[in-house]
Protein backbone atom coordinates (compact mmCIF):
# COMPACT_ATOMS: atom_id res chain seq x y z
CA UNK A 1 0.00 0.00 0.00
CA UNK A 2 0.97 3.62 -0.44
CA UNK A 3 -0.32 6.81 1.11
CA UNK A 4 -0.44 9.39 -1.67
CA UNK A 5 -2.21 12.66 -1.23
CA UNK A 6 -3.46 12.23 -4.80
CA UNK A 7 -5.74 9.35 -3.76
CA UNK A 8 -6.99 11.32 -0.77
CA UNK A 9 -7.77 14.37 -2.92
CA UNK A 10 -9.54 12.32 -5.55
CA UNK A 11 -11.44 9.83 -3.41
CA UNK A 12 -11.71 11.38 0.04
CA UNK A 13 -11.60 9.53 3.36
CA UNK A 14 -14.03 6.71 2.60
CA UNK A 15 -12.45 4.95 -0.39
CA UNK A 16 -9.00 3.61 -1.19
CA UNK A 17 -7.61 3.72 -4.71
CA UNK A 18 -7.28 0.15 -5.94
CA UNK A 19 -5.11 -1.26 -8.72
CA UNK A 20 -5.11 -4.86 -9.96
CA UNK A 21 -3.39 -6.38 -12.96
CA UNK A 22 -6.00 -9.04 -13.73
CA UNK A 23 -9.79 -9.06 -13.77
CA UNK A 24 -9.81 -12.22 -11.66
CA UNK A 25 -7.78 -10.71 -8.84
CA UNK A 26 -9.78 -7.48 -9.02
CA UNK A 27 -13.05 -9.41 -8.74
CA UNK A 28 -11.79 -11.52 -5.83
CA UNK A 29 -10.68 -8.44 -3.90
CA UNK A 30 -13.94 -6.61 -4.63
CA UNK A 31 -15.85 -9.56 -3.17
CA UNK A 32 -13.57 -9.50 -0.12
CA UNK A 33 -13.90 -5.75 0.38
CA UNK A 34 -17.68 -6.00 0.17
CA UNK A 35 -17.67 -8.71 2.84
CA UNK A 36 -15.24 -6.68 4.96
CA UNK A 37 -17.20 -3.44 4.74
CA UNK A 38 -14.28 -1.47 3.29
CA UNK A 39 -14.57 0.58 0.11
CA UNK A 40 -12.23 0.34 -2.88
CA UNK A 41 -12.35 2.27 -6.14
CA UNK A 42 -10.72 0.63 -9.15
CA UNK A 43 -8.09 2.77 -10.85
CA UNK A 44 -6.20 2.33 -14.13
CA UNK A 45 -2.51 1.48 -14.42
CA UNK A 46 -1.77 4.03 -17.14
CA UNK A 47 1.42 2.83 -18.83
CA UNK A 48 1.68 6.19 -20.65
CA UNK A 49 2.59 7.74 -17.27
CA UNK A 50 5.54 5.38 -16.72
CA UNK A 51 8.11 7.78 -18.23
CA UNK A 52 7.40 10.15 -15.33
CA UNK A 53 9.50 7.75 -13.22
CA UNK A 54 12.57 7.94 -15.49
CA UNK A 55 15.54 9.76 -13.98
CA UNK A 56 18.72 11.17 -15.51
CA UNK A 57 20.74 10.29 -12.37
CA UNK A 58 19.01 7.32 -10.72
CA UNK A 59 17.58 4.02 -11.86
CA UNK A 60 14.09 5.24 -11.04
CA UNK A 61 12.31 8.23 -9.49
CA UNK A 62 10.17 7.46 -6.44
CA UNK A 63 7.73 10.22 -7.41
CA UNK A 64 6.57 11.32 -10.83
CA UNK A 65 8.47 14.07 -12.64
CA UNK A 66 6.41 17.23 -12.03
CA UNK A 67 7.71 18.70 -15.28
CA UNK A 68 5.68 16.20 -17.31
CA UNK A 69 2.33 17.55 -16.01
CA UNK A 70 0.70 14.13 -15.80
CA UNK A 71 -0.30 14.48 -12.19
CA UNK A 72 -1.84 11.10 -11.35
CA UNK A 73 0.32 10.68 -8.25
CA UNK A 74 -1.55 7.58 -7.13
CA UNK A 75 -1.12 6.01 -10.57
CA UNK A 76 2.60 6.76 -10.70
CA UNK A 77 2.98 5.32 -7.18
CA UNK A 78 1.42 2.07 -8.40
CA UNK A 79 3.67 2.09 -11.47
CA UNK A 80 6.67 2.64 -9.18
CA UNK A 81 5.78 -0.42 -7.10
CA UNK A 82 5.27 -2.46 -10.24
CA UNK A 83 8.96 -2.03 -11.07
CA UNK A 84 9.90 -4.13 -8.02
CA UNK A 85 7.70 -7.10 -8.81
CA UNK A 86 9.06 -10.21 -10.45
CA UNK A 87 9.33 -9.31 -14.11
CA UNK A 88 8.43 -5.64 -13.65
CA UNK A 89 6.12 -4.28 -16.32
CA UNK A 90 6.33 -7.46 -18.37
CA UNK A 91 5.80 -9.82 -15.43
CA UNK A 92 3.04 -12.37 -15.36
CA UNK A 93 2.50 -12.48 -11.59
CA UNK A 94 -0.89 -10.92 -10.80
CA UNK A 95 -0.71 -8.21 -8.16
CA UNK A 96 -2.85 -5.59 -6.49
CA UNK A 97 -2.10 -2.31 -4.80
CA UNK A 98 -4.14 -0.16 -2.42
CA UNK A 99 -3.52 3.55 -1.97
CA UNK A 100 -5.02 4.04 1.48
CA UNK A 101 -4.20 7.70 2.13
CA UNK A 102 -7.81 8.72 2.74
CA UNK A 103 -9.21 5.90 4.88
CA UNK A 104 -5.97 5.18 6.77
CA UNK A 105 -6.87 7.65 9.53
CA UNK A 106 -10.18 8.65 11.08
CA UNK A 107 -10.81 12.06 12.61
CA UNK A 108 -13.51 10.71 14.93
CA UNK A 109 -15.16 7.48 16.03
CA UNK A 110 -17.71 6.23 13.49
CA UNK A 111 -19.36 2.82 13.53
CA UNK A 112 -16.62 0.20 14.02
CA UNK A 113 -13.80 2.61 13.11
CA UNK A 114 -12.25 4.47 16.01
CA UNK A 115 -10.42 7.78 15.89
CA UNK A 116 -6.80 7.49 14.72
CA UNK A 117 -5.16 4.85 12.55
CA UNK A 118 -7.78 2.56 11.04
CA UNK A 119 -5.83 -0.40 9.71
CA UNK A 120 -7.77 0.00 6.48
CA UNK A 121 -7.29 -2.91 4.12
CA UNK A 122 -6.52 -5.52 6.75
CA UNK A 123 -10.10 -6.80 6.88
CA UNK A 124 -10.25 -6.95 3.09
CA UNK A 125 -7.05 -8.95 2.81
CA UNK A 126 -8.10 -11.32 5.60
CA UNK A 127 -11.41 -11.98 3.83
CA UNK A 128 -9.54 -12.52 0.56
CA UNK A 129 -7.12 -14.99 2.19
CA UNK A 130 -10.05 -16.85 3.75
CA UNK A 131 -11.66 -17.14 0.31
CA UNK A 132 -8.56 -18.86 -1.07
CA UNK A 133 -8.85 -21.82 1.29
C-alpha positions in Angstrom: 0.0 0.0 0.0 1.0 3.6 -0.4 -0.3 6.8 1.1 -0.4 9.4 -1.7 -2.2 12.7 -1.2 -3.5 12.2 -4.8 -5.7 9.4 -3.8 -7.0 11.3 -0.8 -7.8 14.4 -2.9 -9.5 12.3 -5.5 -11.4 9.8 -3.4 -11.7 11.4 0.0 -11.6 9.5 3.4 -14.0 6.7 2.6 -12.5 5.0 -0.4 -9.0 3.6 -1.2 -7.6 3.7 -4.7 -7.3 0.2 -5.9 -5.1 -1.3 -8.7 -5.1 -4.9 -10.0 -3.4 -6.4 -13.0 -6.0 -9.0 -13.7 -9.8 -9.1 -13.8 -9.8 -12.2 -11.7 -7.8 -10.7 -8.8 -9.8 -7.5 -9.0 -13.1 -9.4 -8.7 -11.8 -11.5 -5.8 -10.7 -8.4 -3.9 -13.9 -6.6 -4.6 -15.8 -9.6 -3.2 -13.6 -9.5 -0.1 -13.9 -5.8 0.4 -17.7 -6.0 0.2 -17.7 -8.7 2.8 -15.2 -6.7 5.0 -17.2 -3.4 4.7 -14.3 -1.5 3.3 -14.6 0.6 0.1 -12.2 0.3 -2.9 -12.3 2.3 -6.1 -10.7 0.6 -9.1 -8.1 2.8 -10.8 -6.2 2.3 -14.1 -2.5 1.5 -14.4 -1.8 4.0 -17.1 1.4 2.8 -18.8 1.7 6.2 -20.7 2.6 7.7 -17.3 5.5 5.4 -16.7 8.1 7.8 -18.2 7.4 10.2 -15.3 9.5 7.8 -13.2 12.6 7.9 -15.5 15.5 9.8 -14.0 18.7 11.2 -15.5 20.7 10.3 -12.4 19.0 7.3 -10.7 17.6 4.0 -11.9 14.1 5.2 -11.0 12.3 8.2 -9.5 10.2 7.5 -6.4 7.7 10.2 -7.4 6.6 11.3 -10.8 8.5 14.1 -12.6 6.4 17.2 -12.0 7.7 18.7 -15.3 5.7 16.2 -17.3 2.3 17.5 -16.0 0.7 14.1 -15.8 -0.3 14.5 -12.2 -1.8 11.1 -11.4 0.3 10.7 -8.2 -1.6 7.6 -7.1 -1.1 6.0 -10.6 2.6 6.8 -10.7 3.0 5.3 -7.2 1.4 2.1 -8.4 3.7 2.1 -11.5 6.7 2.6 -9.2 5.8 -0.4 -7.1 5.3 -2.5 -10.2 9.0 -2.0 -11.1 9.9 -4.1 -8.0 7.7 -7.1 -8.8 9.1 -10.2 -10.4 9.3 -9.3 -14.1 8.4 -5.6 -13.7 6.1 -4.3 -16.3 6.3 -7.5 -18.4 5.8 -9.8 -15.4 3.0 -12.4 -15.4 2.5 -12.5 -11.6 -0.9 -10.9 -10.8 -0.7 -8.2 -8.2 -2.8 -5.6 -6.5 -2.1 -2.3 -4.8 -4.1 -0.2 -2.4 -3.5 3.5 -2.0 -5.0 4.0 1.5 -4.2 7.7 2.1 -7.8 8.7 2.7 -9.2 5.9 4.9 -6.0 5.2 6.8 -6.9 7.6 9.5 -10.2 8.6 11.1 -10.8 12.1 12.6 -13.5 10.7 14.9 -15.2 7.5 16.0 -17.7 6.2 13.5 -19.4 2.8 13.5 -16.6 0.2 14.0 -13.8 2.6 13.1 -12.3 4.5 16.0 -10.4 7.8 15.9 -6.8 7.5 14.7 -5.2 4.9 12.5 -7.8 2.6 11.0 -5.8 -0.4 9.7 -7.8 0.0 6.5 -7.3 -2.9 4.1 -6.5 -5.5 6.7 -10.1 -6.8 6.9 -10.2 -7.0 3.1 -7.1 -9.0 2.8 -8.1 -11.3 5.6 -11.4 -12.0 3.8 -9.5 -12.5 0.6 -7.1 -15.0 2.2 -10.1 -16.9 3.8 -11.7 -17.1 0.3 -8.6 -18.9 -1.1 -8.9 -21.8 1.3 
